Amino acid sequence: MNDPSASLRSLCDSFDAEREGGGLFDLAARLFPICRSLTGEGNRQTLAILSEQIPLRIHEVPSGTPVLDWTVPPEWTIREAWIRDPQGRTVVDFRNHNLHVVGYSRPVRQTMTLDELRPHLHSLPDHPDWIPYRTSYYHETWGFCLSDSRKQSLVPGKYDVCIDADLKPGHLTYGELVLPGAKPDEFLFSTHICHPSLANDNASGMVVAARLAALLAGVSRCLTYRFLFIPGTIGSITWLARNRETADRIRHGLVLSCLGDPGTPTYKQSRRGDAVIDRAAAHILRRSGRPHAVLPFSPYGYDERQYGSPGFNLPVGLFMRSPHGTFPEYHTSADNLDFIRPESLADSLRRLLDTVAVVEGNATFRNQCPYGEPQLGRRGLYDLLGGANERHEQQMAMLWVLNQSDGGPSLLEIADRADLPFSRIREAADRLAAAGLLEE
């Protein structure tokens, strides 16, 4: 019996965190300046860069297409936007930072007083030097975001305001990659691409997902892997509307977001709460021996709530570091390249690889010699290499697997009950199966 996750374990064992972290950060730096939204050229540019790493299939869904209870929105194109004060000085300029404009703002070209302008200005008094990120996807309006220090410096008078943008029929664009495995059962990874110039949320998710796909493409796979690079909410809804039959094949899934900050790794459970992916992610975090968090499912968050909506009820959790909304830099200009760390990106990638290895290697066995403990010594199963502690752990792993393998508990459940690494339990199962003592 060959462990289907053996090649993945080898990949994990040879993982070069420094090299991986540097490459992930460099790719995030390329993606960071692009102005992305629900739709538009920025998303296409982003997917083109990611396609240099992995062979993405690009989908274009026309505006106005019904998707479940929603409709694909018009495509937003912005060319320039600025505010000029009574002296003709440019005090806000989209060219300096693409967070300066409220996402999906309608076109504006007029002169107005400061009092008329103020309702359209958004700032953060608690962080006077940061620019907030604001959107108005489904309500037609317009606005600017600026630092509160700049906002407070504005003087009474007439201001010229320009947002050169349009909302016209176009397309929603998303990228998809499928890596076929020995089985049609699928493991879904989904990450959102709609945020402009936010490094943690979510350039980090995009680059880690792309690198994970590239690494999995180079190893043998039991499961089929599907990677989605989509605009948030409307993207997952669009994909689900177009792939109802495909969705039925998803057995495990993770939404990836906020993977580059210095916070501790966090896993948010799927709607089911006890799916294999829930146990696998929790096992990997717990066995790391480092700070981590496992959160219960909530219907508020990222696209895990779409995949986990009642009609689909897919076992899709959310893997992140600091949860969205819990760090002050969230949805502000402070979520920049200085906020993310190469080592955090690499650590997130490594934990995802470990989780995949657990899911790939999980199986259920039946003891073929269940009456009394079989004699392991005469089968050479106690003659193992390693120090005393390692030999003891190997022997305990075999005893646990033999005792629990009655066709009920999976190897992951046995690993949790034995408080042993999954890789050790899987190794024991393979040795016992090779000796004829277990059958999958």
C-alpha positions in Angstrom: 0.0 0.0 0.0 1.5 3.3 -1.1 0.6 6.5 0.8 -0.9 8.8 -1.8 0.4 11.7 0.2 4.0 10.5 0.2 5.1 12.8 -2.6 3.4 15.7 -0.8 5.3 14.8 2.4 8.5 14.8 0.5 7.6 18.2 -0.9 6.9 19.4 2.7 10.2 17.9 3.9 12.2 19.8 1.3 10.3 23.1 1.7 12.6 26.1 1.6 10.8 28.8 3.5 13.3 31.6 2.8 13.2 30.9 -1.0 9.4 30.5 -1.1 8.8 33.6 1.0 10.9 35.8 -1.2 9.2 34.6 -4.3 5.8 35.1 -2.9 6.6 38.6 -1.7 8.0 39.6 -5.1 4.8 38.4 -6.8 2.7 40.3 -4.3 4.7 43.4 -5.1 3.8 43.1 -8.8 0.1 42.7 -8.1 -0.1 45.3 -5.4 -0.3 48.5 -7.5 -3.1 47.3 -9.8 -6.6 48.9 -9.5 -8.9 45.9 -9.2 -12.7 45.8 -8.6 -15.6 43.4 -9.2 -15.0 43.8 -12.9 -12.6 45.6 -15.2 -9.2 45.6 -16.9 -7.4 45.5 -13.5 -8.7 42.0 -12.9 -7.7 40.9 -16.4 -4.2 42.3 -15.8 -4.0 40.5 -12.5 -5.0 37.2 -14.0 -2.5 37.7 -16.8 0.3 38.0 -14.3 -0.9 34.9 -12.3 -1.1 33.0 -15.6 2.7 33.4 -15.9 2.8 31.1 -12.8 0.0 28.6 -13.6 -2.0 27.9 -16.7 -5.3 29.6 -15.8 -8.4 29.4 -17.9 -10.0 32.8 -18.1 -13.8 33.1 -18.0 -15.8 36.2 -19.1 -19.4 36.3 -18.0 -21.5 39.1 -19.6 -23.0 41.9 -17.6 -26.7 41.3 -17.0 -26.3 37.5 -16.7 -28.6 36.1 -14.0 -26.6 34.1 -11.4 -28.7 32.5 -8.7 -30.5 35.5 -7.0 -28.0 38.0 -8.3 -27.1 39.6 -11.7 -23.6 40.1 -13.1 -23.1 43.9 -12.7 -21.9 46.4 -15.3 -18.2 46.7 -15.9 -16.5 49.6 -14.2 -13.8 51.5 -15.9 -11.9 54.4 -14.3 -9.4 56.6 -16.1 -8.7 59.5 -13.7 -10.2 61.2 -10.7 -9.2 64.3 -8.7 -10.3 67.2 -6.5 -8.9 70.7 -7.0 -9.2 73.3 -4.2 -10.2 77.0 -4.7 -6.6 77.8 -5.6 -6.6 75.2 -8.3 -4.3 72.9 -6.4 -4.9 69.1 -6.7 -5.6 67.9 -3.2 -6.7 64.4 -4.0 -5.5 62.4 -7.1 -6.4 58.9 -8.1 -3.0 58.6 -9.8 -1.3 58.8 -6.5 -3.3 56.0 -4.8 -6.2 54.0 -6.3 -7.9 53.8 -2.9 -8.7 57.5 -3.3 -11.9 56.7 -5.3 -14.9 54.8 -3.9 -15.1 51.6 -5.9 -17.8 51.7 -8.6 -18.2 55.5 -8.4 -20.3 56.9 -11.2 -18.8 59.6 -13.3 -18.8 63.2 -11.9 -17.6 66.5 -13.4 -18.8 69.6 -11.5 -17.9 72.5 -9.2 -19.3 72.5 -5.7 -18.8 74.1 -2.3 -16.9 72.4 0.5 -20.1 71.8 2.3 -21.6 70.1 -0.8 -18.4 68.0 -1.2 -18.1 66.8 2.4 -20.8 64.1 2.3 -18.7 62.4 -0.5 -15.4 62.4 1.5 -14.4 59.4 3.6 -11.6 59.4 6.1 -10.4 57.7 9.3 -10.2 60.1 12.2 -8.6 57.5 14.4 -5.8 57.0 11.9 -5.4 60.5 10.4 -2.7 59.5 7.9 -4.4 56.4 6.4 -6.7 56.3 3.4 -9.8 54.1 3.9 -11.0 51.6 1.3 -14.7 52.0 0.4 -16.9 50.6 -2.3 -20.5 51.1 -3.6 -21.0 48.1 -5.9 -24.8 47.9 -5.9 -25.8 51.5 -5.0 -25.1 54.2 -7.6 -23.2 57.0 -6.0 -19.7 58.5 -6.0 -17.1 59.5 -3.5 -13.4 60.0 -2.6 -11.3 58.5 0.2 -8.5 60.5 1.7 -6.5 60.9 4.9 -8.2 62.7 7.7 -5.3 65.1 8.0 -5.8 66.1 4.4 -9.6 66.3 4.9 -9.2 68.6 7.9 -6.9 70.9 5.9 -9.5 71.7 3.3 -10.6 75.4 3.3 -14.0 76.8 2.4 -14.6 77.7 -1.2 -15.4 76.2 -4.6 -13.9 72.8 -5.5 -13.6 71.2 -9.0 -14.4 67.5 -8.8 -13.7 64.9 -11.6 -14.3 61.2 -11.7 -13.7 60.1 -15.3 -15.3 56.6 -15.1 -18.1 54.7 -16.7 -20.4 51.8 -15.9 -21.3 49.9 -19.1 -22.2 46.4 -20.2 -19.0 44.3 -20.1 -17.9 41.2 -18.3 -17.1 39.7 -15.0 -13.7 38.0 -15.3 -12.4 35.1 -13.3 -9.6 32.5 -13.5 -9.8 28.8 -13.0 -7.3 25.9 -12.9 -8.2 22.2 -12.6 -5.4 19.7 -11.7 -6.9 16.2 -12.4 -6.2 13.5 -9.9 -6.7 9.8 -9.7 -10.2 10.4 -8.4 -12.9 12.9 -9.5 -13.5 14.0 -5.9 -12.4 17.6 -5.7 -10.5 19.8 -3.3 -11.4 23.5 -3.9 -9.2 26.5 -3.3 -10.8 29.9 -3.8 -9.4 33.4 -3.4 -10.7 36.8 -4.2 -9.1 39.2 -6.7 -11.3 42.3 -6.4 -9.4 44.5 -3.9 -7.1 47.3 -5.2 -3.7 47.9 -3.5 -4.4 45.9 -0.4 -1.4 43.6 0.2 -2.8 41.3 2.9 -6.4 41.4 1.7 -5.8 40.0 -0.8 -2.6 40.0 -2.8 -1.4 37.5 -0.2 -4.2 35.1 -0.9 -3.7 35.3 -4.7 0.1 34.6 -4.6 -0.1 31.8 -2.0 -2.9 30.1 -4.0 -0.9 30.4 -7.3 2.2 28.9 -5.7 0.2 26.1 -4.0 -1.3 25.2 -7.4 2.2 25.2 -9.0 3.6 22.9 -6.4 0.6 20.5 -6.5 0.9 20.4 -10.3 4.4 18.8 -9.9 3.3 15.9 -7.7 1.1 12.8 -8.0 -2.4 13.5 -6.7 -5.2 11.3 -5.5 -7.8 14.1 -5.5 -8.6 16.6 -8.2 -7.7 20.2 -7.3 -9.7 23.2 -8.5 -8.4 26.7 -8.0 -10.6 29.8 -8.4 -9.4 33.4 -8.6 -12.6 35.4 -8.4 -14.1 38.7 -7.4 -15.6 38.4 -3.9 -19.2 37.3 -3.4 -20.5 37.8 -7.0 -17.6 35.7 -8.3 -18.4 32.6 -6.2 -22.1 33.1 -6.8 -21.4 33.3 -10.5 -19.2 30.1 -10.4 -21.8 28.2 -8.4 -24.6 29.2 -10.8 -22.6 28.0 -13.8 -21.2 24.8 -12.1 -24.0 23.1 -10.1 -22.9 19.6 -11.2 -19.2 20.3 -10.7 -20.0 21.6 -7.2 -21.4 18.2 -6.3 -17.8 16.8 -6.6 -16.3 19.1 -4.0 -15.4 17.1 -0.9 -13.0 19.6 0.7 -12.4 23.3 0.3 -10.6 26.3 1.6 -11.0 30.0 0.9 -7.7 31.8 1.2 -7.3 35.4 2.5 -5.1 37.6 4.6 -2.1 35.1 4.5 0.8 37.6 4.8 0.4 39.5 8.1 2.5 38.7 11.2 -0.5 37.3 13.1 -1.1 33.7 14.1 -2.6 31.3 11.7 -6.4 31.0 12.0 -8.9 28.5 10.6 -12.6 29.2 10.3 -14.7 26.0 10.1 -17.0 25.1 7.3 -20.7 25.3 7.8 -20.7 21.6 8.7 -18.1 22.1 11.4 -17.0 18.4 11.5 -15.9 17.9 7.8 -12.6 16.3 7.0 -11.2 19.7 6.1 -12.2 21.0 9.5 -10.4 18.2 11.3 -7.4 18.3 9.0 -6.8 22.0 9.3 -7.2 21.9 13.1 -4.9 18.9 13.3 -2.1 20.7 11.4 -2.4 23.9 13.5 -2.5 22.0 16.8 0.5 19.8 15.9 2.5 22.9 15.0 3.0 23.6 18.7 2.7 27.3 17.9 -0.1 29.9 18.6 -3.1 29.4 16.4 -6.9 29.8 16.5 -9.8 27.7 15.2 -13.1 29.6 14.9 -16.6 28.3 14.5 -18.5 28.9 11.3 -20.4 32.2 10.9 -22.5 33.3 7.9 -20.5 36.5 7.7 -17.1 36.6 6.1 -15.6 35.7 2.7 -16.8 33.3 0.0 -17.0 30.3 2.4 -20.5 31.5 3.2 -21.5 31.2 -0.5 -20.1 27.7 -0.9 -21.6 26.8 2.5 -25.1 28.2 1.7 -27.8 25.7 2.5 -28.5 24.6 -1.0 -24.9 23.7 -1.7 -23.6 23.0 1.9 -20.1 22.4 0.6 -17.4 21.6 3.2 -15.4 24.8 2.6 -13.5 26.5 5.4 -11.5 29.7 5.6 -7.7 29.8 6.1 -6.1 33.1 7.1 -3.8 34.6 9.6 -5.3 37.7 11.4 -9.1 37.5 10.7 -10.5 40.3 8.6 -11.6 43.3 10.6 -9.4 42.4 13.6 -6.3 44.4 12.6 -6.4 48.2 12.2 -4.8 48.1 8.8 -7.7 46.2 7.4 -9.3 48.0 4.4 -6.9 50.9 4.6 -3.8 52.2 2.8 -1.8 50.8 5.7 -2.4 47.3 4.3 0.6 47.8 2.1 3.7 45.9 1.3 5.3 46.9 4.6 2.5 45.1 6.4 3.1 41.7 5.0 6.1 39.5 5.7 7.8 36.9 3.4 8.1 34.5 6.4 4.3 34.8 7.0 3.5 34.0 3.3 5.9 31.0 3.4 4.4 29.8 6.7 0.9 30.0 5.3 1.9 28.1 2.2 3.6 25.4 4.3 0.6 24.9 6.5 -1.6 24.6 3.5 0.7 21.9 2.0 0.6 20.0 5.3 -3.2 20.2 5.3 -3.4 18.9 1.8 -1.1 16.0 2.7 -3.4 15.0 5.6 -6.5 15.1 3.4 -4.8 13.2 0.6 -3.5 10.5 3.0 -6.6 10.1 5.1 -8.3 6.7 4.8 -10.2 4.1 6.8 -8.8 0.6 7.4 -9.9 -2.7 8.9 -7.6 -4.8 11.1 -7.2 -8.3 9.5 -6.0 -9.8 12.8 -8.5 -8.3 15.3 -8.5 -11.1 17.9 -5.7 -10.1 20.3 -2.7 -8.1 19.4 -0.8 -9.6 16.4 2.9 -10.4 16.9 4.6 -7.5 15.4 8.2 -8.6 16.2 8.2 -11.6 14.0 7.0 -9.5 11.1 9.9 -7.1 11.6 7.6 -4.2 12.5 9.5 -3.4 15.8 12.8 -3.4 14.0 12.7 0.3 13.2 15.4 2.9 12.9 15.6 6.1 15.0 16.3 7.0 18.5 14.4 5.7 21.5 11.8 8.4 21.5 11.2 7.9 17.7 11.0 4.1 18.1 8.4 4.5 20.9 6.3 6.9 18.8 6.4 4.5 15.8 5.4 1.6 18.0 2.6 3.5 19.6 1.4 4.6 16.2 1.1 1.0 15.1 -0.7 -0.1 18.2 -3.2 2.8 17.9 -3.8 2.0 14.2 -4.3 -1.7 14.9 -6.6 -1.1 17.9 -8.8 1.5 16.2 -9.0 0.2 12.7 -12.4 -1.6 12.8 -13.7 0.1 9.7 -14.9 3.1 11.6 -12.4 5.8 12.6 -10.3 7.3 9.9 -6.5 7.7 10.2 -7.1 11.4 11.0 -9.5 10.6 13.8 -7.0 8.0 15.1 -4.1 10.6 15.0 -6.2 13.1 17.0 -7.2 10.5 19.6 -3.6 9.2 19.9 -2.2 12.8 19.9 0.3 11.8 17.3 1.3 13.5 14.0 -0.9 12.3 11.1 2.2 11.5 9.1 3.3 9.0 11.8 -0.1 7.3 11.8 -0.2 7.1 8.0 3.3 5.6 8.0 2.2 3.0 10.5 -0.8 2.1 8.5 1.3 1.7 5.3 3.7 -0.7 7.2 0.9 -2.7 8.7 -0.9 -3.0 5.4 2.3 -4.1 3.7 2.5 -6.8 6.3 -1.0 -8.0 5.6 -2.4 -6.8 8.9 -4.6 -4.0 7.5 -7.0 -3.6 4.6 -8.3 -0.3 3.4 
